[in-house]
Amino acid sequence: MHEDENKHVLSRRSALIALGTTGAAATGAALLGGTAAEAAPTSPSPLLLSRPEKLGAPPIEGLHLTFGADPSSQMVVSWTTESSVSHPRVSYGTMEGGFGHTIQAETRTYVDGLSGKTVYSHHATLAGLRPNTYYTYAAMHDGGRPDAGTFGTSPRGRAAFTFTSFGDQAVPQVTWQPDGKGGYTVALNANNTPANADIVTGIEQVDPLFHLVNGDLCYANLDPDRVRTWNGFFANNTRSARYRAWMPAAGNHEDEKGNGPIGYGAYQTYFKLPSSGSDKELAGLWYAFTAGSVRVVVLQNDDVALQDGGDNYVFGYSGGAQRKWLEKELATSRASKDIDWIVVCMHQVMISSSDANGADLGIREQWGPLFDKYEVDLVLCGHEHDYERSLPVRGVVSGSETLTPRPVSTNTSVVDSSKGTTHMVLGGGGVSGTTNGSFFAPGKAKVITAVTPPPTAGAKHGSVYVFEDTPWQGVRDIEHPYGFAAFMVDPGKGPGSTTSIYVTYYNVTIPTGEIVPLETFTLQRKRSDGGHR
């Protein structure tokens, strides 16, 4: 273990010990401005109360973190409450100094289009933080018990760190469903499996700086109680997301009927994400951030994907604004002497050899030429509920009507990413309906090339498929349905030297949930600070 990694683990453990040994009640009372003695009940016994105790403020739920515009100096602390609260805020400070600063949180709300429930989400942006430094924080509001966590800021400039990624998680819980007789019955949430929870434990074992969620977070749009499902998503993931930024991409199942102008109102309320300068109704749907020498670009693919996969068919909703932003973002990043790696996080896929959703021609047409032109290193997706990665690709096979990506190497162990982009399908985040058993025989895949008109009002467009050869095909996991990838960034030895990303794909095994490495490979390229490029 490197010295920095030792510091990381020891710092976090020290914070947890400090929080635990002070006692939850005493910590809560102190942060609220009182003492444990002042908080003690005046009645001799609750059994002797002559009237029911008055309910206090609602608790903090689903504590989670996202990066601000600059991950080396900004972190956003977010949580939800079941009703309005007074003075939501976060106290924070360094591990050594304690809670020395307090920042007011902003509150966002939306009314769920099916249930009519109002959701209250609170976001406090901590700014002026020191790079590569550990902090402790506590979220609170008047009358409620605080909830706390720790986090590390990103390094500024070239440094070693690890990040992780998966997509298509869902929620490990049950819910109430109308029984058709005026009552309710217990039902599983859509796509529920034990792996929904096991994979979070796996992420914590790796202990990354940040985690990328490649769309289809909780599948709330398929459940009878969407708000309960979102609550379950955050309740499951807060044991990781309160310690590190979980940076999401909106997938087709984040598009919910009646929630916002195009369906993403819930997603946009729960997460405060770096600004892309887009219109307010599109805020947070695409964005970018830099950690060390890695530029991460997050896209929202329903804008360009042909497939009709959400509650609303929103193809083309940005009017080309996302593509214009993407090209400017990629051009600036590739020209920078401070950025070595460009990683794209999105949901629907450009490559797939599974007989499930298939690759999407719309994405190949819109994003593919930009990925090629600006030498994107990695594209991380979900959507297909399996694991697959491509050979490095650049350009298309001549004459292919499906714009089949053209491989530039057959080496699956060491990849020169300046020569081609590696696509990874990481859709094994825990969802049921896995597709690792639906892979075509080697050499065959399908691509959505068009959609049919919806047959009746309210129905979805059908998909029109064309089969293609798969010269881009690299590695597939036919045996295991669940897993995630970890990416260890090695910044290299000096200007112009070789920088690497060591990639490990971990299976989350059935039934124990143990994580086991399936494969490792290395991406390499020359650093951008070495003169001529």
Salt bridges, closest charged atoms under 4 A:
ASP70 OD2 - ARG156 NH2 3.28
GLU106 OE1 - ARG108 NE 3.62
GLU106 OE2 - LYS272 NZ 2.89
ASP112 OD1 - ARG226 NE 2.98
ASP142 OD1 - HIS87 ND1 3.67
ASP142 OD1 - ARG89 NH1 3.05
ASP147 OD1 - ARG242 NH1 2.87
ASP168 OD2 - HIS385 NE2 3.23
GLU204 OE1 - ARG12 NH2 2.66
GLU204 OE2 - ARG244 NE 2.95
ASP207 OD2 - HIS8 NE2 3.04
ASP207 OD1 - ARG12 NH1 3.01
ASP207 OD1 - ARG244 NH2 2.88
ASP216 OD2 - HIS347 NE2 2.98
ASP225 OD2 - LYS117 NZ 3.10
ASP225 OD2 - ARG228 NE 3.41
GLU256 OE1 - ARG226 NE 3.96
ASP308 OD1 - LYS460 NZ 3.97
ASP308 OD2 - HIS461 ND1 2.98
ASP311 OD2 - ARG226 NH1 3.86
GLU327 OE1 - ARG323 NH1 3.92
GLU327 OE2 - LYS373 NZ 3.34
GLU329 OE2 - ARG295 NE 2.61
ASP340 OD2 - ARG158 NE 2.82
ASP355 OD1 - LYS446 NZ 2.84
ASP372 OD1 - ARG394 NE 3.88
GLU375 OE1 - ARG525 NH2 2.95
ASP377 OD2 - ARG334 NH2 3.03
ASP377 OD1 - ARG525 NH1 2.48
ASP416 OD2 - LYS419 NZ 3.17
GLU468 OE2 - ARG364 NH2 2.88
ASP477 OD1 - HIS480 ND1 3.20
GLU479 OE2 - HIS480 NE2 3.78
GLU519 OE2 - ARG389 NE 2.77
ASP529 OD2 - ARG158 NH1 3.40
ASP529 OD2 - ARG527 NH2 2.62
